[in-house]
Amino acid sequence: MENKETFNLIANEYEKYRPTYPEEMYNDIFDYSNVVKEDKILEIGCGTGQATGGLVDRNYKNITCIEYGDRLAQFTSEKFKSYDSIEVINTSFEEWNGEGAPFKLAVSGTAFHFIEPKFGYRKVWDLLEDSGSIAFFWTIHVPMFNEVHNEIRSHYRELAPHLDDSKFQTPEETINDRRLITEETGIFTNIIVKEYSRILTYSSSDYISLLNTNSKHRQLPEVQKDILLNKIKQSIDKSGGSINKDHRVALFLGKKVT
């Protein structure tokens, strides 16, 4: 399975276990973009509509959602079926014809990295009004190094060494790379990056369910994945039954260059 397809089979689990985006992030998006309630918003890769819900909660409902996964698109369409102004289109962003353009704002939550940057940013630029803005945001993995996390890391080293997060880019490197990608397009300006962080506590069962919505975990062979997740659960239960996770989100804002 390609990464962008891995969530399609677990729409309900994704909706239940993935943390929502921070409230203050939406305030920053709308303060930056000057979008009014009637303006058209494009959402790229809406998934189960978590970010869509953040827009709707603030009474921004003129939204066109593009979602590659058919089950995810159906889930989000059903979720917002009472809003005539929200349209969910089941297609890839690459193949979508851009119907409804121009848009005042383009948003994408933990999805835009699936699109080749030179193509993706240029297509968004073409779809935006001259005064349009982008607001792309990602959940950023932050390694933790206390006793339980170190023990869990030993299970990864044994069973899935490519998922040993001590070998990953640092959060700062990941965020800087995306900033550079955005800046180097040359077609968006006034790039601003904001970060939001909170510590979330999970029971052992909920943490395993959260990991089971992660694309890299879902790509593991089933037996290997089950052994790994069982060992992780045992480590959390042994340490008291709950685990903390630093949930960080990075927001990248930009204005269309005209």
N, C-alpha and C positions, 0 to 999 in steps of 0.2 A: 504494500500500500504506500502511495505517496503521502507525505506528511499532511497535505491539505485534505486528504480523504479520510484520515484516521478518526476524525470526530463525528463523521456522518452516521456511524453505526451506534453511537452512544449519546444521542441528543439529550435524553432524559437525565442521564448521569452527569453530563457536562453542565446542564442547567442547575442541577442540585448541588454539586460539589465545588464547582469553580467559584471563587470569591468574586463578588461584583467589583466594579471599578469605583474609586473613591469619589465622594460627592463633590469635593472641592475641585476635582479635575474638570467636571462639566462647567462649573462657574468660570474657570480659567479659559476654557474653550470659547464660551460665549462672550466673555469680556474681550478676548483677543479678536474674534471674528466679526463682532458687531452684527450677528445674525438676528433678524427679527422673526417673529412667529410665522409669518407668511412665506419666508424664504425657503427655497428648495435645498434639501440636504441629501447628499449621496453617502450611503454607508457601504463600504467594500468589505465583504466577508462578515456578514452579520451573525453567523453561527446560530445560537439559540436566542438571539435578541437581547443579550444582557446590556450591551451598550445602547441598543435601540431603546430599551426601557429607561435608561438614564436620560435620553433626549425627551422621551414622551412625558416623563415625570415632571419636566420643566416646561411642558406645554409646547414643545417643538414636535410637530406631528406630520410635517410635509416631507416625508422621507421615502427615498427609493433605496431599497436594500438589495444588494447583489450577493447571492450565496451559491457556491458551487455544489454543495452537498444537497441532494434532493430531500433527504429526511430532515436536515437542518432547516432548509427553506420551508418545508411543510410545517415544521414545529413553530417557526417564527411567524409564518403567515397565520396560523391558527391562534397564536398568542395575541396577535394584534388585529384580529379579524373585525373588531368593532370600530376600527379607524379606517374610513374610506381613503384617507390621504396617505396611508402607509402601503406601499407596494413592495412585495418581495418577489424578486425575479431569480429563478433557478437557472443559473448559467455561470460560467467563469467570467471574471472581469475582463480577461483577454479577449473573449469572444463576444461579449456584450456590445450591442450596437449604440449604446449611449443615449437611448431614447429618454426624453425629458430634460436634457441639457438645455441651457447652462444651469449649473448649481452654484449656490452661494458658499457652501461649505462641503468639504469631503472629509469623512471620518473613517477610521479603520481601527478596530481593536484586536491586537494580537493576530493579525492576518496579513498585513501588507508585505511581510517578508517572503511570502509564498510567490510573489510576483517579481519578475525580473525588473530591477530598479529603473533602468533607462526607459524601458517600455512603460512601466507602471506610472512613474511620475509624469512622463510626457502625456500619457492618456488622461490622467487626472487634470493636468494643466489645460488640455483641450476642452475638458468638460466643465471647467469652472468659468463663472463670470469674471470680468476683468478685476473686480474687487474681491474675488473669492479667496478663500483660505483653506489650508489643510490642517487637520488635527489627527495625527496618527499616534497611537499609543500601544504600548506593549507591557505585558507582565514580564518582569526581569527576575531571573533566578538569582537568589542571594545565598551562597553557602554559609552554613553555620557550623561551628567547630566545638560544641560542647560534647559531653560524654556520649549521649545517645546518638547525636548526629555523626560522631566519629565511628561509633560501632556500626551504624547503618552504612557508612561509607565503606567499611570493610566488606560488607556484603556485596556492594557494587563491584569492588575490586575483584572479588572472587567470581561473581556470576555475570557481570556486565561491565567490564572495566571501561568501556567507552562512555559510561554514564557516571564515572567518578568525577564529581563536580569540583574536586580540588584541582583538576586538570583543565577546567573550562576557562574561558576568558573571565576576567573580573567583571562585575556589573558595570564598573566605570568604563572599561574597554568596550563592552557591548554597546553602551549608550553613546560613547564617542564615535564608534564606527557608524552607527545609524545617523548621527548628526552629520558626519562627513558625507555619507551617501546622499543625504538630503541637500546639503550645501553644494555638493559637486554637480548636481543636476544643472545648476545655473538658472533655473526657471522658477525658483522660489526664493524669496528674500525675507529679511527680518525673522530669521530662524530663532526660535526660543525653545529651550528644553526645560521641562519641569519634572521633578520627581516627587513621588508620594510613597510613603512607607508606613506600614503598621504591622504589628506582631499579632498573628492569629494563632489560636490554640485549637488543635484537633485531637479527638480521640484516636486511638490506634486504628479503629475500623474506618473512620472518616478519612484519615490520612491515606490509608490504602486505597480507598475509593477515589480520592483526589489524584493519587499517582496513576490510577488506572484510566484517568482521562488525559494523561500526558502522551503526546504522540510518540515520543521516543520509547516510552515504556510499552505502548501498544504495539510497536513494531517488533518487540522481542518474541521469540518462539514461545508458544503458550506454556509449555512445561517450565521453561527457564523463567518466564515471568512469574508464574505461580510460586515457584520455590523462592525467588527473590522477594516477592511481596510478603510471603509468609514469614521469612526471616526478619524482614523489617518490622512486621507487626509484633513478632515475639520480642524484639529489642525494645519497642515502645512499651509494651505491656510490662516488661521486666523493669523498666525505669519509672513506672508509675501510671502508665495507661494513657498518657497524653504527651503531645509534642508541640513545640512552638515553631512557627515558620515566619520568616521575614517576608511579608508580601509587599513587593515593590513594583510600582508602575511608573514608566517613563513616558512622558507626553512630548511630542515634537510638533511644534506649530510653525506655520509658514504662510506667507502671502504670495499670491501669484504675481510674477513679474510680467508687466505688459510693455 
